[in-house]
Amino acid sequence: MSVSREMPKYKCKKIVSALKIKDLKPYEACENCESDGSFIITPEEEGYAPFKVNHEYMRKHKPQIGGYYVVYKDGYKSYSPSEAFEEGYDLI
């Protein structure tokens, strides 16, 4: 089945919290510990400490350096590639 006309367009009205990802490294609790699949995200913005995200977040969202770690009003944590995020959101 083919679409004979352009699909409806929608404009985003959400306010989110987000940090641009400067670095992304596997989390190691200790030198000889087995990894639990967690990673440490280092934000590009000054004044924000690196933070840990769990294996489930990594598996589901597959974040990349240069993209955005995004938190919605209800606490849901997500990821957005930089181009999509920067096209859809302005800093307030």
The first five atom37 places (N, CA, C, CB, O) and aatype in JSON, in Angstrom:
{
  "aatype": [12, 15, 19, 15, 1, 6, 12, 14, 11, 18, 11, 4, 11, 11, 9, 19, 15, 0, 10, 11, 9, 11, 3, 10, 11, 14, 18, 6, 0, 4, 6, 2, 4, 6, 15, 3, 7, 15, 13, 9, 9, 16, 14, 6, 6, 6, 7, 18, 0, 14, 13, 11, 19, 2, 8, 6, 18, 12, 1, 11, 8, 11, 14, 5, 9, 7, 7, 18, 18, 19, 19, 18, 11, 3, 7, 18, 11, 15, 18, 15, 14, 15, 6, 0, 13, 6, 6, 7, 18, 3, 10, 9],
  "atom_mask": [
    [1, 1, 1, 1, 1],
    [1, 1, 1, 1, 1],
    [1, 1, 1, 1, 1],
    [1, 1, 1, 1, 1],
    [1, 1, 1, 1, 1],
    [1, 1, 1, 1, 1],
    [1, 1, 1, 1, 1],
    [1, 1, 1, 1, 1],
    [1, 1, 1, 1, 1],
    [1, 1, 1, 1, 1],
    [1, 1, 1, 1, 1],
    [1, 1, 1, 1, 1],
    [1, 1, 1, 1, 1],
    [1, 1, 1, 1, 1],
    [1, 1, 1, 1, 1],
    [1, 1, 1, 1, 1],
    [1, 1, 1, 1, 1],
    [1, 1, 1, 1, 1],
    [1, 1, 1, 1, 1],
    [1, 1, 1, 1, 1],
    [1, 1, 1, 1, 1],
    [1, 1, 1, 1, 1],
    [1, 1, 1, 1, 1],
    [1, 1, 1, 1, 1],
    [1, 1, 1, 1, 1],
    [1, 1, 1, 1, 1],
    [1, 1, 1, 1, 1],
    [1, 1, 1, 1, 1],
    [1, 1, 1, 1, 1],
    [1, 1, 1, 1, 1],
    [1, 1, 1, 1, 1],
    [1, 1, 1, 1, 1],
    [1, 1, 1, 1, 1],
    [1, 1, 1, 1, 1],
    [1, 1, 1, 1, 1],
    [1, 1, 1, 1, 1],
    [1, 1, 1, 0, 1],
    [1, 1, 1, 1, 1],
    [1, 1, 1, 1, 1],
    [1, 1, 1, 1, 1],
    [1, 1, 1, 1, 1],
    [1, 1, 1, 1, 1],
    [1, 1, 1, 1, 1],
    [1, 1, 1, 1, 1],
    [1, 1, 1, 1, 1],
    [1, 1, 1, 1, 1],
    [1, 1, 1, 0, 1],
    [1, 1, 1, 1, 1],
    [1, 1, 1, 1, 1],
    [1, 1, 1, 1, 1],
    [1, 1, 1, 1, 1],
    [1, 1, 1, 1, 1],
    [1, 1, 1, 1, 1],
    [1, 1, 1, 1, 1],
    [1, 1, 1, 1, 1],
    [1, 1, 1, 1, 1],
    [1, 1, 1, 1, 1],
    [1, 1, 1, 1, 1],
    [1, 1, 1, 1, 1],
    [1, 1, 1, 1, 1],
    [1, 1, 1, 1, 1],
    [1, 1, 1, 1, 1],
    [1, 1, 1, 1, 1],
    [1, 1, 1, 1, 1],
    [1, 1, 1, 1, 1],
    [1, 1, 1, 0, 1],
    [1, 1, 1, 0, 1],
    [1, 1, 1, 1, 1],
    [1, 1, 1, 1, 1],
    [1, 1, 1, 1, 1],
    [1, 1, 1, 1, 1],
    [1, 1, 1, 1, 1],
    [1, 1, 1, 1, 1],
    [1, 1, 1, 1, 1],
    [1, 1, 1, 0, 1],
    [1, 1, 1, 1, 1],
    [1, 1, 1, 1, 1],
    [1, 1, 1, 1, 1],
    [1, 1, 1, 1, 1],
    [1, 1, 1, 1, 1],
    [1, 1, 1, 1, 1],
    [1, 1, 1, 1, 1],
    [1, 1, 1, 1, 1],
    [1, 1, 1, 1, 1],
    [1, 1, 1, 1, 1],
    [1, 1, 1, 1, 1],
    [1, 1, 1, 1, 1],
    [1, 1, 1, 0, 1],
    [1, 1, 1, 1, 1],
    [1, 1, 1, 1, 1],
    [1, 1, 1, 1, 1],
    [1, 1, 1, 1, 1]
  ],
  "atom_positions": [
    [[0.85, -1.18, 0.0], [0.0, 0.0, 0.0], [0.89, 1.24, 0.0], [-0.96, 0.0, 1.23], [1.78, 1.35, 0.84]],
    [[0.67, 2.14, -0.9], [1.47, 3.36, -0.96], [0.67, 4.55, -0.47], [1.98, 3.6, -2.38], [-0.56, 4.58, -0.55]],
    [[1.38, 5.54, 0.03], [0.76, 6.77, 0.52], [0.66, 7.73, -0.66], [1.58, 7.4, 1.71], [1.65, 8.0, -1.33]],
    [[-0.54, 8.23, -0.89], [-0.75, 9.11, -2.04], [-0.58, 10.59, -1.72], [-2.11, 8.88, -2.6], [-0.61, 11.43, -2.62]],
    [[-0.41, 10.9, -0.45], [-0.21, 12.3, -0.07], [0.7, 12.37, 1.15], [-1.57, 13.0, 0.21], [0.93, 11.37, 1.83]],
    [[1.2, 13.55, 1.4], [2.11, 13.75, 2.52], [1.39, 13.53, 3.84], [2.72, 15.16, 2.47], [0.23, 13.91, 4.01]],
    [[2.09, 12.92, 4.76], [1.51, 12.66, 6.09], [1.37, 13.96, 6.87], [2.38, 11.66, 6.87], [2.08, 14.92, 6.58]],
    [[0.45, 14.02, 7.87], [0.3, 15.22, 8.7], [1.59, 15.53, 9.44], [-0.85, 15.03, 9.7], [2.34, 14.62, 9.79]],
    [[1.87, 16.8, 9.67], [3.06, 17.25, 10.39], [2.66, 17.7, 11.8], [3.77, 18.4, 9.62], [1.56, 18.2, 12.02]],
    [[3.61, 17.53, 12.75], [3.38, 17.9, 14.14], [4.56, 18.71, 14.65], [3.16, 16.65, 15.01], [5.7, 18.45, 14.27]],
    [[4.29, 19.68, 15.51], [5.34, 20.5, 16.12], [5.47, 20.1, 17.59], [5.02, 22.03, 15.97], [4.46, 19.93, 18.28]],
    [[6.69, 19.94, 18.06], [6.95, 19.55, 19.44], [6.68, 20.71, 20.4], [8.4, 19.05, 19.6], [7.07, 21.85, 20.12]],
    [[6.01, 20.42, 21.52], [5.73, 21.43, 22.53], [6.32, 21.05, 23.88], [4.22, 21.64, 22.66], [6.04, 21.72, 24.88]],
    [[7.13, 20.01, 23.94], [7.67, 19.51, 25.2], [8.82, 20.38, 25.7], [8.12, 18.08, 25.04], [9.58, 20.94, 24.91]],
    [[8.93, 20.46, 27.01], [10.11, 21.05, 27.64], [10.86, 19.89, 28.28], [9.73, 22.17, 28.7], [10.28, 19.13, 29.06]],
    [[12.13, 19.75, 27.95], [12.95, 18.67, 28.47], [14.22, 19.23, 29.09], [13.3, 17.67, 27.36], [14.61, 20.37, 28.83]],
    [[14.86, 18.42, 29.9], [16.21, 18.72, 30.4], [17.16, 17.88, 29.56], [16.37, 18.42, 31.96], [16.85, 16.73, 29.24]],
    [[18.3, 18.43, 29.2], [19.22, 17.68, 28.34], [20.65, 18.15, 28.52], [18.81, 17.81, 26.89], [20.91, 19.31, 28.83]],
    [[21.58, 17.22, 28.3], [23.0, 17.5, 28.31], [23.62, 16.88, 27.07], [23.68, 16.97, 29.61], [23.32, 15.74, 26.73]],
    [[24.49, 17.63, 26.41], [25.2, 17.1, 25.25], [26.3, 16.16, 25.74], [25.8, 18.25, 24.38], [26.99, 16.47, 26.71]],
    [[26.46, 15.02, 25.08], [27.41, 14.0, 25.5], [28.79, 14.3, 24.91], [26.94, 12.59, 25.08], [28.98, 14.28, 23.69]],
    [[29.75, 14.59, 25.8], [31.12, 14.86, 25.39], [31.93, 13.57, 25.31], [31.79, 15.83, 26.36], [32.77, 13.4, 24.41]],
    [[31.68, 12.65, 26.24], [32.43, 11.4, 26.3], [31.54, 10.31, 26.88], [33.72, 11.56, 27.14], [30.6, 10.58, 27.63]],
    [[31.84, 9.09, 26.52], [31.04, 7.92, 26.91], [32.01, 6.77, 27.11], [29.93, 7.58, 25.83], [32.65, 6.31, 26.16]],
    [[32.13, 6.28, 28.36], [33.08, 5.21, 28.66], [32.43, 4.14, 29.52], [34.32, 5.77, 29.36], [31.57, 4.44, 30.34]],
    [[32.84, 2.88, 29.33], [32.31, 1.81, 30.19], [32.62, 2.09, 31.66], [32.91, 0.45, 29.77], [33.7, 2.57, 32.0]],
    [[31.66, 1.78, 32.51], [31.83, 1.96, 33.95], [32.57, 0.76, 34.51], [30.46, 2.14, 34.67], [32.22, -0.38, 34.23]],
    [[33.6, 1.03, 35.3], [34.36, -0.03, 35.96], [34.37, 0.27, 37.45], [35.81, -0.15, 35.39], [35.0, 1.23, 37.89]],
    [[33.67, -0.57, 38.23], [33.59, -0.36, 39.67], [34.96, -0.52, 40.33], [32.58, -1.33, 40.29], [35.27, 0.16, 41.31]],
    [[35.77, -1.41, 39.8], [37.13, -1.61, 40.28], [37.96, -2.25, 39.17], [37.14, -2.5, 41.57], [37.41, -2.68, 38.15]],
    [[39.26, -2.31, 39.35], [40.15, -2.8, 38.31], [39.84, -4.22, 37.85], [41.56, -2.73, 38.79], [39.85, -4.49, 36.65]],
    [[39.57, -5.11, 38.77], [39.37, -6.52, 38.44], [37.9, -6.94, 38.46], [40.16, -7.38, 39.39], [37.61, -8.14, 38.44]],
    [[36.99, -5.99, 38.51], [35.56, -6.3, 38.54], [35.03, -6.53, 37.12], [34.77, -5.16, 39.22], [35.51, -5.93, 36.16]],
    [[34.05, -7.4, 37.03], [33.38, -7.61, 35.75], [32.4, -6.47, 35.52], [32.66, -8.99, 35.71], [31.7, -6.05, 36.45]],
    [[32.34, -5.96, 34.32], [31.45, -4.85, 33.99], [29.99, -5.29, 34.05], [31.77, -4.29, 32.6], [29.66, -6.43, 33.7]],
    [[29.11, -4.39, 34.5], [27.68, -4.69, 34.53], [26.98, -4.08, 33.31], [27.04, -4.16, 35.83], [25.75, -4.08, 33.24]],
    [[27.76, -3.56, 32.35], [27.18, -2.99, 31.15], [26.83, -1.52, 31.27], [0.0, 0.0, 0.0], [26.33, -0.92, 30.32]],
    [[27.1, -0.93, 32.44], [26.85, 0.5, 32.64], [27.94, 1.32, 31.98], [26.76, 0.83, 34.15], [29.04, 0.83, 31.72]],
    [[27.61, 2.59, 31.71], [28.57, 3.52, 31.12], [28.56, 4.82, 31.91], [28.25, 3.78, 29.63], [27.61, 5.11, 32.63]],
    [[29.63, 5.59, 31.76], [29.72, 6.92, 32.35], [29.6, 7.93, 31.21], [31.06, 7.1, 33.16], [30.36, 7.89, 30.24]],
    [[28.64, 8.85, 31.35], [28.48, 9.94, 30.39], [29.14, 11.19, 30.98], [26.97, 10.2, 30.06], [28.86, 11.57, 32.11]],
    [[30.01, 11.8, 30.2], [30.61, 13.08, 30.58], [29.92, 14.16, 29.74], [32.17, 13.09, 30.37], [30.03, 14.15, 28.52]],
    [[29.22, 15.09, 30.4], [28.53, 16.16, 29.66], [29.51, 17.17, 29.07], [27.55, 16.87, 30.58], [30.59, 17.4, 29.62]],
    [[29.12, 17.77, 27.95], [29.91, 18.83, 27.33], [29.79, 20.14, 28.1], [29.47, 19.03, 25.87], [30.74, 20.91, 28.17]],
    [[28.62, 20.38, 28.69], [28.38, 21.63, 29.42], [29.23, 21.68, 30.68], [26.89, 21.77, 29.77], [29.34, 20.68, 31.39]],
    [[29.81, 22.83, 30.97], [30.62, 23.03, 32.16], [29.74, 22.99, 33.41], [31.39, 24.38, 32.09], [28.57, 23.39, 33.37]],
    [[30.31, 22.5, 34.51], [29.6, 22.51, 35.79], [28.76, 21.28, 36.05], [0.0, 0.0, 0.0], [28.08, 21.22, 37.07]],
    [[28.78, 20.3, 35.16], [28.02, 19.06, 35.35], [28.99, 17.9, 35.44], [27.0, 18.85, 34.2], [29.81, 17.69, 34.55]],
    [[28.88, 17.14, 36.5], [29.78, 16.01, 36.73], [29.4, 14.83, 35.82], [29.75, 15.58, 38.21], [28.24, 14.7, 35.43]],
    [[30.36, 13.98, 35.5], [30.04, 12.75, 34.78], [29.05, 11.92, 35.61], [31.32, 11.92, 34.48], [29.06, 11.99, 36.84]],
    [[28.2, 11.14, 34.94], [27.21, 10.33, 35.64], [27.05, 8.98, 34.96], [25.85, 11.06, 35.71], [27.37, 8.81, 33.78]],
    [[26.56, 8.04, 35.73], [26.41, 6.64, 35.28], [25.03, 6.4, 34.7], [26.67, 5.67, 36.45], [24.02, 6.87, 35.23]],
    [[24.99, 5.66, 33.58], [23.73, 5.16, 33.03], [23.83, 3.64, 32.97], [23.43, 5.78, 31.59], [24.91, 3.1, 32.71]],
    [[22.72, 2.97, 33.21], [22.77, 1.51, 33.3], [22.74, 0.81, 31.94], [21.63, 1.03, 34.14], [22.55, 1.43, 30.89]],
    [[22.93, -0.49, 31.99], [22.96, -1.33, 30.79], [21.66, -1.21, 29.98], [23.2, -2.81, 31.17], [21.69, -1.16, 28.75]],
    [[20.52, -1.17, 30.67], [19.23, -1.08, 29.98], [19.14, 0.21, 29.15], [18.07, -1.14, 30.99], [18.68, 0.19, 28.01]],
    [[19.58, 1.33, 29.72], [19.58, 2.6, 28.99], [20.47, 2.48, 27.75], [20.07, 3.76, 29.9], [20.07, 2.88, 26.66]],
    [[21.67, 1.93, 27.91], [22.61, 1.78, 26.8], [22.03, 0.89, 25.7], [23.93, 1.2, 27.3], [22.13, 1.22, 24.51]],
    [[21.44, -0.23, 26.09], [20.88, -1.18, 25.11], [19.71, -0.57, 24.35], [20.43, -2.47, 25.81], [19.6, -0.72, 23.13]],
    [[18.85, 0.12, 25.07], [17.64, 0.67, 24.45], [17.93, 1.89, 23.57], [16.65, 1.05, 25.52], [17.39, 2.0, 22.47]],
    [[18.78, 2.81, 24.05], [18.95, 4.09, 23.36], [20.2, 4.2, 22.5], [18.97, 5.17, 24.37], [20.25, 5.02, 21.58]],
    [[21.22, 3.39, 22.79], [22.47, 3.41, 22.01], [23.02, 4.83, 21.83], [22.24, 2.78, 20.64], [23.22, 5.28, 20.7]],
    [[23.27, 5.54, 22.95], [23.76, 6.92, 22.85], [25.13, 6.99, 22.19], [23.82, 7.55, 24.23], [25.91, 6.04, 22.24]],
    [[25.4, 8.14, 21.58], [26.67, 8.39, 20.91], [27.23, 9.72, 21.37], [26.49, 8.36, 19.37], [26.48, 10.62, 21.74]],
    [[28.55, 9.86, 21.34], [29.2, 11.13, 21.64], [28.68, 12.18, 20.65], [30.77, 11.01, 21.57], [28.59, 11.92, 19.45]],
    [[28.35, 13.36, 21.18], [27.82, 14.44, 20.34], [26.31, 14.53, 20.37], [0.0, 0.0, 0.0], [25.74, 15.56, 20.02]],
    [[25.64, 13.45, 20.8], [24.19, 13.45, 20.94], [23.79, 13.99, 22.31], [0.0, 0.0, 0.0], [24.63, 14.51, 23.04]],
    [[22.52, 13.86, 22.64], [22.0, 14.43, 23.89], [21.36, 13.39, 24.78], [20.98, 15.5, 23.57], [20.57, 12.56, 24.33]],
    [[21.72, 13.43, 26.06], [21.04, 12.68, 27.12], [19.84, 13.54, 27.5], [22.0, 12.39, 28.37], [20.0, 14.7, 27.88]],
    [[18.65, 12.99, 27.4], [17.42, 13.77, 27.55], [16.57, 13.19, 28.68], [16.62, 13.8, 26.22], [16.39, 11.98, 28.78]],
    [[16.04, 14.08, 29.53], [15.14, 13.67, 30.6], [13.83, 14.45, 30.44], [15.77, 13.91, 32.01], [13.83, 15.68, 30.43]],
    [[12.73, 13.71, 30.33], [11.41, 14.32, 30.18], [10.82, 14.68, 31.53], [10.47, 13.37, 29.42], [11.3, 14.21, 32.57]],
    [[9.78, 15.49, 31.54], [9.13, 15.99, 32.75], [8.72, 14.85, 33.69], [7.9, 16.82, 32.38], [8.78, 15.0, 34.91]],
    [[8.3, 13.72, 33.13], [7.86, 12.6, 33.96], [9.03, 11.73, 34.45], [6.89, 11.74, 33.17], [8.8, 10.71, 35.1]],
    [[10.28, 12.14, 34.14], [11.46, 11.42, 34.6], [12.01, 10.41, 33.61], [0.0, 0.0, 0.0], [13.07, 9.83, 33.85]],
    [[11.31, 10.19, 32.49], [11.78, 9.24, 31.48], [13.09, 9.73, 30.88], [10.72, 9.04, 30.37], [13.21, 10.9, 30.5]],
    [[14.07, 8.84, 30.81], [15.39, 9.19, 30.27], [15.54, 8.62, 28.88], [16.51, 8.67, 31.19], [15.19, 7.46, 28.63]],
    [[16.05, 9.44, 27.96], [16.15, 9.05, 26.56], [17.44, 9.58, 25.96], [14.94, 9.56, 25.77], [18.29, 10.13, 26.67]],
    [[17.57, 9.42, 24.66], [18.73, 9.91, 23.91], [18.21, 10.49, 22.6], [19.78, 8.77, 23.65], [17.24, 10.0, 22.03]],
    [[18.88, 11.55, 22.14], [18.53, 12.13, 20.85], [19.82, 12.45, 20.09], [17.66, 13.4, 21.02], [20.73, 13.05, 20.65]],
    [[19.89, 12.05, 18.82], [21.04, 12.47, 18.01], [21.07, 14.0, 17.94], [20.97, 11.85, 16.57], [20.02, 14.64, 18.0]],
    [[22.26, 14.57, 17.81], [22.4, 16.03, 17.87], [21.56, 16.76, 16.83], [23.84, 16.41, 17.7], [20.91, 17.75, 17.15]],
    [[21.56, 16.3, 15.59], [20.82, 17.0, 14.54], [19.33, 17.07, 14.85], [21.04, 16.31, 13.19], [18.72, 18.13, 14.73]],
    [[18.75, 15.95, 15.24], [17.32, 15.94, 15.56], [17.02, 16.8, 16.78], [16.84, 14.49, 15.82], [16.03, 17.54, 16.79]],
    [[17.87, 16.73, 17.8], [17.63, 17.52, 19.0], [17.73, 19.01, 18.73], [18.6, 17.14, 20.1], [16.86, 19.78, 19.12]],
    [[18.8, 19.4, 18.05], [19.03, 20.83, 17.78], [18.02, 21.42, 16.81], [20.42, 21.03, 17.22], [17.77, 22.63, 16.85]],
    [[17.43, 20.62, 15.95], [16.35, 21.1, 15.08], [15.05, 21.28, 15.86], [16.12, 20.11, 13.92], [14.25, 22.16, 15.53]],
    [[14.84, 20.46, 16.89], [13.56, 20.46, 17.59], [13.5, 21.25, 18.87], [0.0, 0.0, 0.0], [12.41, 21.54, 19.35]],
    [[14.65, 21.62, 19.45], [14.65, 22.29, 20.74], [15.53, 23.53, 20.73], [15.13, 21.33, 21.82], [16.58, 23.55, 20.08]],
    [[15.09, 24.57, 21.45], [15.87, 25.77, 21.69], [16.1, 25.89, 23.19], [15.16, 27.04, 21.12], [15.2, 25.56, 23.97]],
    [[17.27, 26.34, 23.6], [17.57, 26.55, 25.01], [16.69, 27.67, 25.56], [19.08, 26.89, 25.19], [16.54, 28.72, 24.94]],
    [[16.1, 27.43, 26.74], [15.23, 28.45, 27.36], [15.85, 28.97, 28.66], [13.83, 27.88, 27.64], [15.26, 29.83, 29.31]]
  ]
}
